[in-house]
Amino acid sequence: QVQLVESGGGLVQPGGSLRLSCAASGFSFSMYVMRWYRQAPGKERELVASISTTGTYINYADSVKGRFTISRDNGKNTLYLQMNSLTPEDTAVYYCNKADSWGQGTQVTVSS
């Protein structure tokens, strides 16, 4: 069955960086568009970034453009999200997504 396991979240100070990873299994990872979503307390889940099967096409939410970088390693079946210049507004649970499948999420907290 499809499994998506996120890791790399944690507590970081404003201006800091984190790198999230999503280990995928149970499907042909290289054949699917992959996405990162996030959900802050009291808010709806929002799309953060998406990446095409080969990484050629990438899109970002306006709120993270220039700060976050999505990437994938099809040989390792892993999706990444490099997050720089973090602000408290980036605090959320971050989810890896493939079509209608979701990981359990990883908490990112940006606070001094």
C-alpha positions as CSV (number, residue, x, y, z in Angstrom):
1,Q,0.0,0.0,0.0
2,V,1.0,3.6,-0.4
3,Q,3.1,5.0,2.4
4,L,4.4,8.5,2.7
5,V,6.5,9.2,5.8
6,E,7.6,12.8,6.5
7,S,10.5,13.8,8.6
8,G,12.7,16.8,9.4
9,G,10.3,19.1,11.2
10,G,11.1,20.7,14.5
11,L,11.5,24.0,16.3
12,V,13.5,26.7,14.6
13,Q,14.1,30.4,15.3
14,P,12.9,33.0,12.8
15,G,15.3,33.3,9.9
16,G,16.4,29.7,10.3
17,S,16.2,26.8,7.9
18,L,14.8,23.3,7.9
19,R,14.8,20.5,5.3
20,L,11.8,18.2,5.2
21,S,11.9,14.8,3.6
22,C,9.1,12.4,2.5
23,A,10.0,8.8,2.0
24,A,7.6,7.2,-0.4
25,S,6.8,3.5,-0.9
26,G,4.1,1.2,-2.3
27,F,3.8,2.9,-5.7
28,S,5.9,4.0,-8.7
29,F,7.2,7.3,-7.2
30,S,8.8,8.5,-10.4
31,M,5.4,8.4,-12.2
32,Y,3.5,10.9,-10.0
33,V,3.4,14.6,-9.4
34,M,4.2,15.2,-5.7
35,R,3.2,18.0,-3.5
36,W,3.8,19.6,-0.1
37,Y,0.9,21.0,1.8
38,R,0.7,22.6,5.2
39,Q,-2.0,23.3,7.8
40,A,-1.7,25.9,10.5
41,P,-3.9,25.8,13.6
42,G,-7.4,27.0,12.8
43,K,-6.7,27.3,9.1
44,E,-7.4,25.2,6.0
45,R,-4.8,23.0,4.5
46,E,-2.9,24.9,1.8
47,L,-0.7,23.8,-1.1
48,V,2.9,24.9,-0.6
49,A,4.7,23.5,-3.6
50,S,4.4,20.9,-6.4
51,I,6.9,19.2,-8.6
52,S,6.4,17.2,-11.8
53,T,7.6,13.6,-12.3
54,T,11.0,14.6,-13.6
55,G,11.3,17.9,-11.6
56,T,11.0,20.0,-14.8
57,Y,7.9,21.8,-13.6
58,I,7.7,23.3,-10.2
59,N,5.1,25.7,-8.6
60,Y,5.1,27.5,-5.3
61,A,2.6,29.3,-3.2
62,D,3.2,33.0,-3.4
63,S,3.9,33.0,0.4
64,V,6.9,30.8,0.0
65,K,8.4,31.8,-3.3
66,G,12.1,32.6,-3.1
67,R,12.4,30.9,0.3
68,F,11.3,27.3,-0.2
69,T,12.7,24.8,-2.7
70,I,10.9,21.5,-3.6
71,S,13.0,18.7,-5.1
72,R,12.8,15.0,-5.6
73,D,15.2,12.0,-5.9
74,N,13.4,9.4,-8.0
75,G,16.2,6.9,-7.3
76,K,15.6,7.2,-3.6
77,N,11.8,7.6,-3.8
78,T,12.1,10.7,-1.7
79,L,10.6,14.2,-1.9
80,Y,12.2,17.2,-0.2
81,L,11.3,20.7,0.9
82,Q,14.2,23.0,1.7
83,M,12.8,25.9,3.8
84,N,14.9,29.0,4.4
85,S,14.2,32.4,6.0
86,L,11.5,30.9,8.1
87,T,9.0,33.1,9.8
88,P,6.4,32.4,12.5
89,E,3.8,32.4,9.7
90,D,5.4,29.2,8.4
91,T,4.4,27.4,11.6
92,A,2.2,24.4,10.6
93,V,2.0,20.7,10.1
94,Y,3.6,19.9,6.7
95,Y,2.2,17.0,4.7
96,C,3.5,15.1,1.7
97,N,0.9,14.3,-0.9
98,K,0.5,12.0,-3.9
99,A,-2.9,12.3,-5.5
100,D,-5.3,11.2,-2.8
101,S,-2.7,9.8,-0.4
102,W,-1.2,11.7,2.5
103,G,1.5,11.3,5.0
104,Q,1.1,11.7,8.8
105,G,2.6,15.1,8.7
106,T,5.6,16.7,10.4
107,Q,5.3,19.7,12.7
108,V,7.3,22.8,11.9
109,T,7.3,25.5,14.6
110,V,9.1,28.8,14.0
111,S,9.5,30.7,17.3
112,S,12.1,32.6,19.3
